[in-house]
């Protein structure tokens, strides 16, 4: 898994310029639970490494959103802030049959979201979900989720965007140690505080902003991260 050290935000920070980083998505992005959220770890890591003046970290997540919704509110919720980098995590609501979003529309919408973000000067990291507990979903949603995450996986490099593939990283844990995997999940579609920590620590590592001073505080997350590393190599 490559790091993100080539992103423009690092040049800005090295030159003493504050950056704006945005998280754009649905309930997995929106702060909705007590405790630290995965995006908090990103903000914490950057500010510990580059100081409190590193910049602004803006959460533009709204629960229940689809790719259509992100496009519909982009001009209001993201464009005015002109982020330097945006992490886009979307797809869980697009599987709902009530919205009738086809795989083709989903892929097209990802491209439009990317174009909108590029248009305001933002680089983009697309994220897959964290291997949702598919056995708890009905067959239609289960199959659609697998397809949409594969579309994210394929579309990100096609667009010249970065990819953080949580889904692929978490699948071995879900399949081989479901008992441990379930400790990271609030329900079939959402992570709990520990799950947020694992995602956050993985992102900190990819951004190169891991703080050794905090290792003890986040010990449980580091243990899970080490297990994911081991399973990934098997």
C-alpha positions in Angstrom: 0.0 0.0 0.0 1.7 3.2 -1.2 1.8 6.4 0.8 0.3 9.8 0.0 3.5 11.8 0.4 3.3 13.1 -3.2 0.1 15.0 -2.6 0.3 18.8 -3.0 -0.7 19.5 0.6 2.7 18.4 1.8 4.4 21.0 -0.4 2.1 23.6 1.0 2.8 22.6 4.6 6.5 22.4 4.0 6.4 26.0 2.8 4.5 27.1 5.9 1.1 27.4 4.1 -2.0 26.1 5.9 -4.2 23.6 4.0 -7.8 22.7 3.9 -8.7 19.0 4.0 -12.4 18.0 3.5 -14.2 14.7 4.3 -17.2 14.3 1.9 -19.7 11.5 2.2 -22.6 10.1 4.1 -23.0 8.6 7.6 -19.6 6.9 7.6 -18.2 10.4 7.2 -20.6 12.4 9.4 -19.8 12.5 13.1 -22.5 10.4 14.7 -21.0 8.6 17.6 -19.2 9.5 20.9 -15.5 9.2 20.8 -13.0 10.0 18.0 -14.0 9.6 14.4 -11.6 8.4 11.7 -11.2 12.0 10.3 -10.2 13.2 13.8 -7.1 11.1 13.5 -6.2 12.7 10.2 -6.6 16.2 11.7 -4.7 15.2 14.9 -1.8 13.7 13.0 -1.3 16.7 10.7 -1.5 19.2 13.6 0.9 17.2 15.7 3.4 17.0 12.9 3.0 20.5 11.4 1.6 22.4 14.4 -1.8 23.8 15.2 -1.6 26.2 12.2 -1.5 23.3 9.8 -5.0 24.3 8.5 -8.7 23.4 8.6 -10.2 20.0 8.5 -13.8 20.2 7.4 -16.3 17.4 7.8 -19.0 17.6 5.1 -20.7 14.3 5.7 -24.5 13.9 5.9 -26.1 10.6 6.8 -28.3 9.0 4.2 -26.6 10.6 1.2 -26.0 9.0 -2.2 -23.7 10.1 -5.0 -26.6 12.1 -6.3 -26.9 14.0 -3.0 -23.2 14.8 -3.0 -23.5 16.3 -6.4 -26.6 18.2 -5.4 -25.0 19.9 -2.4 -21.5 20.3 -3.6 -21.8 24.0 -4.4 -23.2 24.8 -1.0 -21.2 22.5 1.3 -17.8 22.1 -0.3 -17.1 24.5 -3.2 -17.0 27.7 -1.0 -14.2 26.3 1.1 -12.0 25.3 -1.9 -10.3 22.4 -0.1 -6.8 21.3 -1.1 -7.6 17.7 -0.6 -10.9 15.8 -0.2 -11.6 12.3 1.0 -14.7 10.9 -0.6 -16.4 7.9 0.9 -19.7 7.0 -0.6 -21.8 4.1 -1.9 -23.6 2.6 1.0 -26.9 4.4 0.3 -26.6 4.0 -3.4 -27.3 0.3 -2.9 -30.8 1.1 -1.7 -33.3 -0.1 -4.3 -35.6 2.8 -3.5 -33.1 5.2 -5.1 -32.7 3.3 -8.3 -29.1 4.2 -8.8 -27.5 1.9 -11.4 -23.9 0.9 -11.4 -23.5 3.0 -14.5 -24.9 6.1 -12.8 -22.8 5.4 -9.7 -19.6 5.4 -11.8 -20.7 8.5 -13.7 -21.5 10.3 -10.5 -18.0 9.5 -9.1 -16.5 11.1 -12.2 -18.7 14.2 -11.8 -17.8 14.5 -8.1 -14.1 14.2 -9.0 -14.5 16.9 -11.7 -16.3 19.2 -9.3 -13.5 18.8 -6.8 -10.8 19.3 -9.3 -12.6 22.4 -10.5 -12.1 24.1 -7.1 -8.5 23.0 -6.9 -8.9 19.8 -4.8 -7.0 16.6 -5.1 -9.1 13.6 -4.3 -8.8 10.4 -2.3 -11.7 7.9 -2.9 -12.3 5.4 -0.1 -14.0 2.1 -0.2 -16.0 1.1 2.8 -14.6 -1.1 5.6 -15.9 -4.5 4.4 -19.5 -4.2 5.5 -21.0 -7.3 7.1 -22.7 -8.6 4.0 -24.4 -11.6 5.6 -26.7 -9.1 7.4 -27.8 -7.6 4.1 -30.4 -9.0 1.7 -29.1 -10.5 -1.5 -29.8 -7.5 -3.7 -28.0 -5.0 -1.4 -25.2 -7.5 -0.8 -24.5 -8.0 -4.5 -24.8 -4.3 -5.2 -22.4 -3.3 -2.4 -19.7 -5.6 -3.8 -20.2 -4.2 -7.3 -20.1 -0.5 -6.1 -16.9 -1.0 -4.1 -15.3 -2.6 -7.1 -16.4 0.4 -9.2 -14.7 2.8 -6.7 -11.6 0.6 -6.8 -11.4 0.8 -10.6 -12.6 4.3 -11.1 -10.2 6.1 -8.7 -7.1 5.4 -10.8 -8.9 5.9 -14.1 -9.7 9.5 -12.9 -6.1 10.1 -11.6 -7.4 10.1 -8.0 -5.9 8.3 -5.0 -7.5 5.2 -3.5 -7.7 4.1 0.1 -9.1 0.6 -0.2 -10.5 -0.1 3.3 -12.8 -2.8 1.9 -10.0 -5.0 0.5 -7.9 -4.5 3.7 -10.8 -5.5 6.0 -12.2 -8.5 4.0 -9.6 -11.0 5.4 -10.5 -10.1 9.0 -14.2 -10.4 8.3 -13.8 -13.7 6.5 -11.2 -15.3 8.8 -11.9 -13.8 12.2 -15.5 -12.6 12.2 -15.5 -12.6 16.0 -12.8 -9.9 16.0 -14.2 -8.1 13.0 -17.6 -7.7 14.8 -15.8 -5.8 17.6 -15.1 -3.0 15.2 -18.7 -2.7 13.9 -21.7 -0.9 15.3 -24.0 -2.6 12.7 -23.7 -4.1 9.3 -22.9 -0.8 7.6 -21.2 1.3 10.2 -18.0 1.1 12.3 -17.9 1.8 16.0 -15.3 3.9 17.9 -12.7 1.2 17.6 -13.4 0.7 13.9 -13.1 4.4 13.4 -9.7 4.3 15.2 -8.4 1.6 12.9 -9.4 3.5 9.8 -7.9 6.6 11.2 -4.6 5.0 12.1 -4.3 3.4 8.7 -4.8 6.9 7.1 -2.3 8.4 9.5 0.2 5.8 8.4 -0.4 6.5 4.7 -0.1 10.2 5.2 3.1 9.7 7.2 1.8 11.5 10.2 1.9 8.7 12.8 2.9 10.0 16.3 4.9 7.5 18.5 3.9 9.5 21.5 0.3 8.5 21.0 1.0 4.8 20.5 -0.1 3.8 24.0 -3.3 5.8 23.9 -4.4 4.1 20.7 -2.9 0.7 21.7 -6.1 -1.3 20.9 -6.2 0.2 17.4 -2.6 -0.6 16.8 -3.1 -4.2 17.7 -6.0 -4.5 15.2 -3.9 -2.7 12.6 -1.0 -5.2 13.1 -3.5 -8.0 12.7 -4.8 -6.5 9.4 -1.2 -6.3 8.2 -0.6 -9.9 9.0 -3.8 -11.1 7.3 -3.0 -9.0 4.3 0.2 -10.9 3.7 -1.3 -14.4 4.0 
